[in-house]
Amino acid sequence: MSAPTLEVRPRLAPFVAEATFVGRSLRHTLRNGEALLMAVLLPTMLMLVFTFVFGGALDSTGGYVDYVVPGIILTCAGFGASYTAVAVNSDMTSGIIDRFRTMPLRGASVLVGHVVASVLRNLLATGIVIGVAVAIGFRPSATPLEWLAALGIVTAWILAITAVFASVGLAASSPDAASGYGFVLLFLPYLSSAFVPVGTMPVWLQGVAEHQPVTPIIDTIRGLLLGSDFGQDWIWALLWCAGLIVVAFAWGSWLYRRKAGRR
C-alpha cells in the first residue's frame, strides 16, 4: 500500500492576494469612517487655527496660509498613516494571521494591503485638505509639471511613513501600544519648518529641525508649489523617503517572520 501524498496548494498569481488585501483594508476604512474623518478634520482644524488665530502674528500680510499648507499636507499624511499601526497590530493579535498562514498566500500580502490602502486613503485626504486650503486663500503658482513633482514627493513620504507605522504595529504588543508609539512620529512636523522658519528657533533646536526628514520634504513641496528656492532639498527628501522605506521593510519583514513563526 503506497503512502498517502500531501497535496501542495499553489500560491495565487502575482498581485492577486495583494489586491485582495488592499480591497479588504479599504472596506475596513469605509466601515470605520471615523478614522478617515479624523485624518482629514484634525489637519484641517490645525490649518484653520494657524491661519486665522496665529497667522496674523506670524505674518501680518495675510500670506501665512501659503507658508503653512505644505506642512499641513505632511501632518495630514502622518495622522492618516498612524491608523495603519493599529490595523496591522489588530491583525497580528486577533489571530486572523494564523488563518491567513494556512492559505496559499505570500506572507507579506497582508502588510502590502495595509500599506497600499493607507497610501490611497492619505492621497484622498491630502486632496481634501488642499481643496480647503484653496478655499481659504492658498494660491500656489506651480505649473502642471511642478504639481506632479510635488505629488510624487508627497506620495513617497506617505509610503515611507506608512511603512514605518506598519512596522510599529508589528512591534507593539497591543493596538493601544501601537497607537501610543506611533503618536511620537506625529510630532516630527512640529520640529521642522512646517509652521515657522527654522532660523527662528533656538540654536540647539535648529540642528534637530534641519537634520530630520520632514524639513527637506516640506521645503521641497513649498518650493515646487510656491516657487521658492529649495536648492538640493529635493535630493535629501528622496533619500530620506527611500531610506525610511528600506529600513521599515527590513524591520517589518524580520518582525513578521519572528512573530508569525511563533503562532
MARGURO-687398 format. One record per atom (N, C-alpha, C): x, y, z; residue in three letters. Coordinates in steps of 0.001 Angstrom, whole numbers, padded with zeros to 6 digits, always signed. Each point is the difference from the previous one (the first is absolute). Example, Ala and Ser with C-alpha at 12.3 -4.5 7.8 and 13.67 -1.06 7.14 Angstrom:
// residues 2
+013190-005690+007800ala;-000890+001190+000000ala;+000900+001200+000000ala;-000350+001050-000720ser;+000820+001190+000060ser;-000770+001090+000730ser;
This chain:
// residues 263
+000855-001201+000000met;-000855+001201+000000met;+000884+001242+000000met;-000226+000889-000953ser;+000863+001163-000117ser;-000366+001045+001044ser;+001028+000744+000416ala;-000201+001046+001006ala;-000810+001145-000603ala;-000879+000593+000811pro;-000798+001129-000525pro;+000885+001184-000341pro;-000380+000685-001029thr;+000769+001171-000418thr;-000721+001277+000442thr;+000789+000963+000370leu;-000548+001278+000432leu;-000247+000889-001211leu;-001147+000598-000035glu;-000325+000890-001103glu;+000577+001387+000293glu;+000796+000507-000893val;+000591+001320+000144val;-000855+000998-000778val;-000599+000910+000736arg;-000851+000990-000659arg;+000852+001100-000617arg;-000229+000312-001262pro;+000805+001055-000644pro;-000337+001365+000584pro;+000987+000854+000020arg;-000232+001363+000446arg;-000785+000762-001065arg;-000637+001045+000434leu;-000774+000817-000934leu;+000922+000696-000987leu;-000560+000398-001116ala;+000777+000722-001006ala;+000538+001299+000595ala;+001086+000520-000578pro;+000586+001230+000530pro;-001022+001130+000115pro;+000033+000664+001138phe;-000797+001196+000293phe;-001485-000268+000239phe;-000467-001229-000182val;-001412-000277+000276val;-000280+000108+001490val;+000876-000619+000812ala;-000187+000069+001447ala;+000152+001429+000496ala;+001000+000716-000526glu;+000219+001380+000423glu;-001219+000863-000313glu;-000551-000159-001209ala;-001176+000779-000381ala;-001186-000335+000904ala;-000122-001271+000367thr;-001086-000414+000884thr;+000119+000672+001362thr;+001212+000055+000533phe;+000185+000602+001316phe;-000086+001527-000052phe;+000347+000601-001124val;-000232+001438-000153val;-001499+000279+000080val;-000787-000788-000736gly;-001448+000157+000062gly;-000540-000221+001397gly;+000552-000996+000694arg;-000433-000266+001385arg;+000257+001209+000887arg;+001196+000591-000104ser;+000332+001161+000833ser;-000880+001201-000335ser;-000292+000199-001284leu;-000854+001119-000387leu;-001428-000202+000512leu;-000472-001239-000011arg;-001342-000268+000542arg;-000040+000278+001495arg;+001087-000353+000697his;+000068+000307+001431his;-000034+001515+000225his;+000625+000740-000908thr;-000019+001463+000114thr;-001423+000534-000112thr;-000767-000539-000947leu;-001376+000457-000177leu;-000853-000346+001211leu;+000294-001151+000623arg;-000770-000387+001187arg;+000413+000810+001222arg;+001270+000450+000002asn;+000498+000805+001113asn;+000281+001409-000519asn;-001063+000659-000451gly;+000157+001315-000610gly;+000563+001045+000932gly;-000101-000244+001323glu;+000514+000988+000945glu;+001501+000220-000160glu;+000732-001080-000293ala;+001453+000122-000142ala;+000351+000896-001187ala;-000676-000210-001132leu;+000255+000841-001177leu;-000455+001428+000257leu;-001137+000140+000673leu;-000521+001334+000293leu;+000967+000786+000877leu;+000533-000655+001036met;+000943+000684+000887met;+001302+000323-000716met;+000416-000886-000926ala;+001231+000254-000754ala;-000123+001239-000865ala;-001226+000363-000373val;-000226+001211-000785val;-000308+001185+000910val;-000847-000224+001020leu;-000448+001100+000851leu;+001121+000605+000842leu;+000840-000851+000602leu;+001039+000529+000882leu;+000980+000916-000736leu;+000586-000425-001126pro;+000885+000929-000731pro;-000728+001241-000496pro;-001259-000166-000426thr;-000750+001165-000471thr;-000225+001001+001125thr;-000340-000500+001182met;-000182+000887+001152met;+001308+000673+000382met;+001110-000745-000077leu;+001306+000603+000269leu;+000280+001133-000985leu;-000304-000242-001265met;+000234+001024-001027met;-000837+001241+000285met;-001249-000197+000362leu;-000865+001141+000302leu;+000483+000764+001228leu;+000435-000746+001037val;+000494+000652+001216val;+001264+000801-000287val;+000965-000622-000678phe;+001254+000693-000276phe;-000209+001177-000956phe;-000943-000136-000941thr;-000218+001076-000972thr;-000738+001186+000613thr;-001079-000276+000709phe;-000862+001086+000465phe;+000274+000443+001441phe;+000603-000878+000815val;+000287+000374+001391val;+001434+000512+000146val;+000973-000788-000525phe;+001405+000378+000139phe;+000560+000698-001238phe;-000678-000146-001135gly;+000542+000497-001263gly;+000283+001486-000003gly;-000877+000804+000621gly;+000208+001437+000026gly;+001247+000410+000752gly;+000314-000731+001057ala;+001207+000298+000772ala;+001254-000486-000715ala;-000121-001105-000730leu;+001165-000567-000682leu;+000281+000684-001332leu;-001051+000474-000657asp;+000158+000691-001287asp;-001147+000996-000139asp;+000297+001254+000235ser;-001045+001025-000006ser;-000538+000297-001394ser;+000661-000491-001047thr;-000464+000251-001362thr;-001155-000910-000395thr;-000294-001000+000821gly;-001077-000928-000316gly;+000418-001143-000895gly;+001298-000135-000258gly;+000474-001067-000876gly;+000454-001246+000715gly;-000311-000098+001290tyr;+000490-001150+000763tyr;-000604-001307-000495tyr;-001220+000061-000552val;-000627-001229-000473val;+000855-000678-001061val;+000653+000803-000867asp;+000877-000594-001016asp;+001186-000709+000635asp;+000502+000567+001095tyr;+001158-000611+000653tyr;-000380-001294+000704tyr;-001161-000033+000644val;-000321-001095+000904val;-000578-001225-000705val;-000592+000170-001171val;-000688-001124-000646val;+000917-001197-000273val;+001225+000177-000533pro;+000866-001181-000189pro;+000227-000780+001287pro;+000146+000692+001119gly;+000166-000696+001273gly;-001261-000734+000413gly;-001160+000596-000266ile;-001266-000648+000321ile;-000184-001265-000832ile;+000465+000031-001249ile;-000108-001180-000864ile;+000745-001180+000626ile;+001201+000232+000500leu;+000755-001083+000625leu;-000587-000394+001347leu;-000554+000963+000723thr;-000676-000328+001252thr;-001203-000891-000275thr;-000732+000309-001052cys;-001137-000820-000414cys;+000444-001429-000310cys;+001130-000126-000698ala;+000518-001329-000341ala;+000333-000785+001256ala;+000563+000668+001002gly;+000347-000683+001240gly;-001219-000503+000748gly;-001028+000849+000101phe;-001221-000423+000691phe;-000643-001181-000721phe;-000042+000062-001322gly;-000618-001077-000753gly;+000774-001301+000080gly;+001328+000095-000044ala;+000826-001205+000034ala;+000003-000655+001378ala;-000233+000766+001052ser;+000061-000554+001354ser;-001052-001087+000209ser;-001100+000061-000738tyr;-001033-001033+000102tyr;+000544-001362-000418tyr;+001006-000009-000893thr;+000571-001253-000484thr;+000627-000802+001142thr;+000654+000677+000936ala;+000627-000700+001119ala;-001036-000774+000800ala;-001144+000617+000254val;-001055-000662+000756val;-000595-001158-000798val;-000239+000218-001297ala;-000606-001037-000832ala;+000905-001219-000120ala;+001306+000225-000214val;+000943-001116-000106val;+000073-000758+001320val;+000086+000731+001112asn;+000086-000672+001293asn;-001265-000791+000308asn;-001148+000530-000385ser;-001256-000719+000222ser;+000004-001333-000742ser;+000526-000006-001233asp;+000100-001251-000754asp;+000941-000984+000699asp;+001113+000519+000530met;+000987-000874+000619met;-000495-000578+001322met;-000767+000760+000739thr;-000410-000435+001349thr;-001370-000666+000040thr;-000781+000114-001087ser;-001350-000571+000008ser;-000028-001466-000411ser;+001110-000484-000565gly;+000062-001395-000422gly;-000325-000221-001464gly;-000391+001061-000710ile;-000369-000186-001399ile;+001214-000335-000865ile;+001197+000409+000448ile;+001215-000337-000748ile;+000195-001514-000036ile;-000373-000688+001088asp;+000093-001462+000012asp;-000843-000602-001124asp;-001167+000546-000197arg;-000873-000500-001062arg;+000593+000285-001365arg;+000553+001194-000170phe;+000606+000333-001283phe;+001191-000899-000313phe;+000732-000391+001049arg;+001200-000825-000226arg;-000348-001399-000490arg;-001246-000442+000194thr;-000410-001316-000509thr;-000414+000068-001466thr;-000038+001194-000546met;-000418+000188-001388met;+001232+000162-000895met;-000158-000230-001303pro;+001132+000140-000931pro;+000299+001468-000306pro;+000442+000726+001029leu;+000255+001426-000133leu;+001461+000296+000295leu;+000510+001036-000630arg;+001310+000500+000369arg;-000126+000749+001325arg;+000979-000204+000876gly;-000091+000553+001345gly;-000162+001504+000041gly;+000624+000682-000964ala;-000033+001465+000027ala;-001275+000585-000591ala;-000888-000831-000520ser;-001189+000513-000678ser;-000865+000839+000928ser;-000138-000442+001248val;-000831+000731+000962val;+000565+001395+000231val;+001320+000077+000201leu;+000628+001295+000260leu;-000059+000896-001228leu;+000229-000569-001173val;-000091+000789-001232val;-001397+000576-000146val;-001017-000786+000321gly;-001373+000488-000080gly;-000232+001183+000914gly;+000494-000080+001237his;-000157+001117+000936his;+000719+001248-000508his;+001221-000167-000491val;+000806+001155-000419val;-000600+000674-001229val;-000348-000778-001009val;-000548+000586-001232val;-001334+000690+000277val;-000853-000632+000799ala;-001284+000619+000339ala;+000212+001303+000757ala;+000996+000028+000886ser;+000295+001225+000742ser;+000462+001110-000939ser;+000827-000332-000981val;+000455+001005-000966val;-001196+000586-000757val;-000921-000852-000422leu;-001171+000483-000730leu;-000881+000876+000891leu;-000200-000421+001243arg;-000800+000805+000932arg;+000635+001368+000223arg;+001316-000003+000175asn;+000705+001241+000299asn;+000010+000953-001191asn;+000095-000531-001201leu;-000045+000867-001179leu;-001373+000656-000119leu;-001058-000747+000316leu;-001340+000580-000007leu;-000103+001102+001056leu;+000486-000290+001210ala;-000046+001000+001072ala;+000824+001228-000355ala;+001161-000204-000642thr;+000845+001119-000419thr;-000722+000892-001006thr;-000696-000624-000948gly;-000758+000775-000975gly;-001074+000850+000662gly;-000673-000559+001013ile;-001038+000758+000712ile;+000612+001175+000746ile;+001134-000238+000668val;+000667+001073+000745val;+000441+001121-000940val;+000551-000355-001149ile;+000421+001025-000964ile;-001212+000778-000495ile;-001121-000694-000223gly;-001209+000689-000434gly;-000479+001021+001026gly;+000032-000373+001285val;-000376+000934+001060val;+000982+001167+000047val;+001291-000308-000176ala;+001016+001059+000027ala;-000243+001022-001112ala;-000321-000487-001190val;-000286+000915-001112val;-001218+000864+000333val;-000992-000596+000670ala;-001215+000731+000341ala;+000266+001142+000981ala;+001055-000145+000840ile;+000277+001052+000986ile;+001157+000911-000423ile;+000468-000157-001239gly;+000978+000961-000494gly;+001328-000537-000468gly;+000207-001298+000008phe;+001257-000577-000487phe;+000077+000175-001498phe;+001071+000621-000469arg;+000142+000305-001420arg;+001348-000493-000532arg;+000110-001287-000320pro;+001250-000517-000562pro;+000233+000519-001406pro;+001255+000123-000381ser;+000360+000483-001333ser;+000639-001096-000845ser;-000160-001255+000412ala;+000680-001108-000657ala;-000569-000286-001380ala;+000871-000434-000892thr;-000414-000486-001312thr;-000497-001443+000151thr;-000681-000546-001010pro;-000432-001405+000093pro;+001149-000956+000300pro;+001163+000231-000594leu;+001147-000863+000256leu;+000459+000115+001451leu;-000010+001220+000531glu;+000391+000192+001396glu;-001029-000618+000946glu;-001266+000053-000365trp;-001022-000680+000795trp;+000253-001507+000035trp;+000342-000574-001146leu;+000288-001437-000057leu;+001209-000350+000854leu;+001044+000851-000067ala;+001191-000239+000815ala;-000337+000082+001483ala;-000794+001010+000390ala;-000397+000135+001404ala;-000825-001203+000441ala;-000910-000457-000859leu;-000811-001174+000324leu;+000873-001244+000154leu;+001044-000093-000836gly;+000918-001124+000123gly;+000733+000003+001328gly;+000449+001177+000440ile;+000680+000107+001300ile;-000960-000345+001129ile;-001226+000513-000079val;-001003-000298+001034val;-000286-001500+000051val;-000154-000628-001167thr;-000274-001439-000043thr;+001154-000799+000581thr;+001240+000405-000315ala;+001171-000695+000540ala;+000025+000098+001522ala;-000328+001182+000533trp;-000016+000161+001457trp;-001122-000831+000633trp;-001185+000004-000619ile;-001107-000797+000528ile;+000384-001473+000025ile;+000623-000478-001068leu;+000434-001402-000049leu;+001019-000281+001089leu;+000945+000909+000186ala;+001049-000208+000994ala;-000566-000014+001414ala;-000825+000997+000350ile;-000510+000093+001361ile;-000996-001122+000278ile;-000736-000438-001027thr;-000922-001114+000179thr;+000753-001296+000252thr;+001103-000206-000734ala;+000808-001196+000227ala;+000574-000016+001414ala;+000413+001173+000480val;+000510+000080+001377val;-001112-000325+000993val;-001185+000560-000204phe;-001121-000279+000904phe;-000388-001476-000043phe;+000069-000636-001163ala;-000302-001427-000091ala;+000979-000820+000840ala;+001271+000382-000041ser;+000999-000688+000817ser;-000235+000247+001488ser;-000405+001223+000337val;-000331+000303+001396val;-001158-000886+000455val;-000988-000201-000860gly;-001115-000866+000333gly;+000431-001431+000242gly;+000989-000453-000763leu;+000530-001355+000212leu;+000770-000104+001310leu;+000709+001067+000344ala;+000845-000043+001199ala;-000797+000153+001289ala;-001130+000690-000042ala;-000768+000279+001209ala;-000703-001256+000508ala;-000300+000010+001282ser;-000627-001163+000635ser;-001518+000056-000043ser;-000567+001159-000312ser;-001449+000146-000030ser;-000357+001189-000887ser;-001253+000090-000452pro;-000410+001164-000802pro;+000195+001325+000738pro;-000261+000024+001306asp;+000196+001227+000765asp;+001470+000409+000019asp;+000885-000995+000174ala;+001434+000301-000012ala;+000445+000476-001371ala;-000547-000603-001053ala;+000343+000417-001358ala;-000409+001449-000231ala;-001170+000367+000496ser;-000466+001384-000143ser;+000901+000960+000768ser;+000427-000407+001206gly;+000855+000864+000811gly;+001387+000187-000592gly;+000617-001105-000469tyr;+001334+000104-000593tyr;-000047+000841-001273tyr;-001030-000209-000810gly;-000098+000735-001247gly;-000223+001480+000215gly;-000616+000362+001131phe;-000298+001401+000272phe;+001273+000837+000070phe;+001106-000624+000406val;+001274+000720+000090val;+000415+000529-001368val;-000244-000799-001052leu;+000398+000409-001349leu;-000798+001202-000498leu;-001180+000215+000570leu;-000844+001111-000449leu;+000550+001352+000423leu;+000993+000011+000892phe;+000582+001261+000439phe;+001072+000518-000957phe;+000436-000818-000945leu;+001078+000422-000894leu;-000304+001308-000732leu;-001207+000206-000545pro;-000246+001280-000689pro;+000142+001222+000905pro;-000263-000158+001288tyr;+000093+001147+000914tyr;+001458+000371+000302tyr;+000915-000924-000264leu;+001427+000257+000202leu;+000691+000209-001337leu;-000684+000661-000914ser;+000526+000208-001349ser;-000366+001406-000465ser;+000145+000227-001292ser;-000353+001297-000578ser;-001464+000068-000387ser;-000824-000902+000515ala;-001405-000068-000400ala;-000778+001252+000368ala;+000218+000513+001199phe;-000831+001091+000503phe;+000763+001314+000176phe;+001295-000080+000233val;+000835+001201+000106val;+001344-000288-000648val;+000706+001018-000494pro;+001337-000231-000560pro;+000943-000559+001053pro;+000876-000885-000429val;+000952-000623+000931val;+000875+001052+000676val;+000327+001082-000720gly;+000871+001029+000549gly;-000569+000734+001194gly;-001323-000095+000225thr;-000609+000675+001151thr;+000054-000851+001263thr;+000463-001227-000106met;+000039-000898+001143met;+001283+000214+000803met;+000034-000455+001255pro;+001256+000041+000764pro;+001101-000768-000737pro;+001226+000402+000185val;+001113-000585-000748val;+000066-001512+000185val;-000197-000455+001236trp;+000108-001449+000259trp;-001109-000786-000696trp;-001148+000665-000226leu;-001111-000681-000655leu;+000119+000055-001522leu;+000730+000996-000503gln;+000182+000094-001447gln;+000699-001234-000561gln;+000966-000520+000749gly;+000699-001195-000460gly;-000931-001190-000133gly;-000947-000128+000951val;-000985-001085-000067val;-000914+000191-001203val;-000477+001234-000187ala;-000935+000276-001090ala;+000638-000197-001372ala;+001271+000348-000119glu;+000668-000075-001300glu;+000405-001420-000368glu;+000148-000882+000987his;+000515-001335-000271his;-001028-001075+000318his;-001225+000261-000349gln;-001051-001013+000082gln;-000735+000007-001331gln;-000726-001064-000335pro;-000518-000151-001369pro;-001043+001014-000422pro;-000803+000515+000926val;-001145+000811-000394val;+000415+001341-000600val;+001040+000637+000533thr;+000381+001332-000457thr;+000350+000045-001492thr;+000912-000836-000525pro;+000278+000086-001442pro;-001195-000374-000867pro;-000854-000883+000507ile;-001185-000386-000774ile;-000963+001181-000101ile;-000246+000667+001130ile;-000892+001160-000007ile;+000575+001126-000846ile;+001290+000269+000149asp;+000622+001082-000774asp;-000060-000281-001501asp;+000118-001271-000378thr;-000106-000364-001414thr;-001419+000210-000514thr;-000977-000455+000762ile;-001399+000176-000403ile;-000343+001491-000076ile;+000452+000749+001002arg;-000262+001450+000015arg;+000640+000675-001218arg;+001214-000406-000325gly;+000677+000583-001149gly;-000697-000328-001307gly;-000473-001247-000142leu;-000675-000405-001229leu;-001345+000703-000164leu;-000751+000135+001081leu;-001337+000573-000095leu;+000000+001522-000034leu;+000986+000616+000672leu;-000022+001454+000152leu;+001156+000712-000695leu;+000905-000760-000593gly;+001078+000613-000757gly;+001175+000486+000819gly;+000094-000379+001274ser;+001142+000395+000823ser;+001182-000913-000283ser;+001173+000472+000344asp;+001229-000762-000260asp;+000119-001146+000997asp;+000187-001223-000526phe;+000180-001147+000895phe;+001309-000729-000253phe;+000852+000554-000853gly;+001356-000509-000172gly;+000069-001504-000192gly;+000780-000659+000870gln;+000163-001453-000064gln;-000891-000731+000997gln;-000982+000694+000545asp;-000890-000648+000965asp;-000712-001197-000605asp;-000297+000060-001305trp;-000716-001111-000620trp;+000817-001292+000046trp;+001333+000136-000077ile;+000853-001194+000079ile;-000116-000622+001387ile;+000119+000855+001036trp;-000119-000504+001370trp;-001394-000551+000256trp;-001010+000626-000575ala;-001369-000484+000183ala;-000148-001423-000535ala;+000506-000233-001216leu;-000102-001336-000594leu;+000861-001009+000750leu;+001182+000425+000448leu;+000867-000917+000754leu;-000643-000395+001320leu;-000597+000964+000693trp;-000683-000317+001258trp;-001146-000984-000248trp;-000805+000257-001013cys;-001128-000890-000285cys;+000477-001410-000346cys;+000992-000082-000886ala;+000517-001306-000393ala;+000614-000738+001190ala;+000771+000732+000823gly;+000620-000621+001162gly;-001028-000527+000981gly;-001044+000773+000270leu;-001042-000442+000929leu;-000740-001220-000537leu;-000253-000018-001309ile;-000687-001152-000593ile;+000845-001264+000137ile;+001293+000114-000285val;+000885-001165+000089val;+000087-000497+001439val;+000215+000913+000935val;+000114-000396+001411val;-001308-000612+000498val;-001124+000645-000339ala;-001296-000511+000449ala;-000289-001372-000604ala;+000355-000193-001275phe;-000226-001290-000645phe;+000837-001095+000669phe;+001272+000291+000243ala;+000869-001002+000624ala;-000470-000320+001422ala;-000308+001046+000767trp;-000457-000190+001377trp;-001342-000732+000029trp;-000924+000422-000871gly;-001313-000629-000035gly;+000063-001458-000436gly;+000842-000312-000979ser;+000144-001387-000456ser;+000531-000885+001121ser;+000994+000506+000725trp;+000564-000773+001114trp;-001038-000206+001101trp;-000737+001056+000326leu;-001018-000106+001044leu;-001106-000961-000408leu;-000419+000057-001255tyr;-001089-000865-000450tyr;+000416-001469+000061tyr;+001208-000301-000495arg;+000468-001393+000051arg;+000126-000476+001445arg;+000485+000869+000864arg;+000226-000363+001399arg;-001317-000228+000733arg;-000947+000921-000192lys;-001261-000103+000742lys;-000938-001032-000617lys;-000090-000024-001315ala;-000884-000963-000630ala;+000520-001430+000184ala;+001321-000146+000093gly;+000583-001319+000175gly;-000288-000606+001350gly;-000336+000833+000980arg;-000283-000503+001334arg;-001401-000590+000112arg;-000847+000286-000954arg;-001397-000361+000150arg;-000284-001395-000536arg;
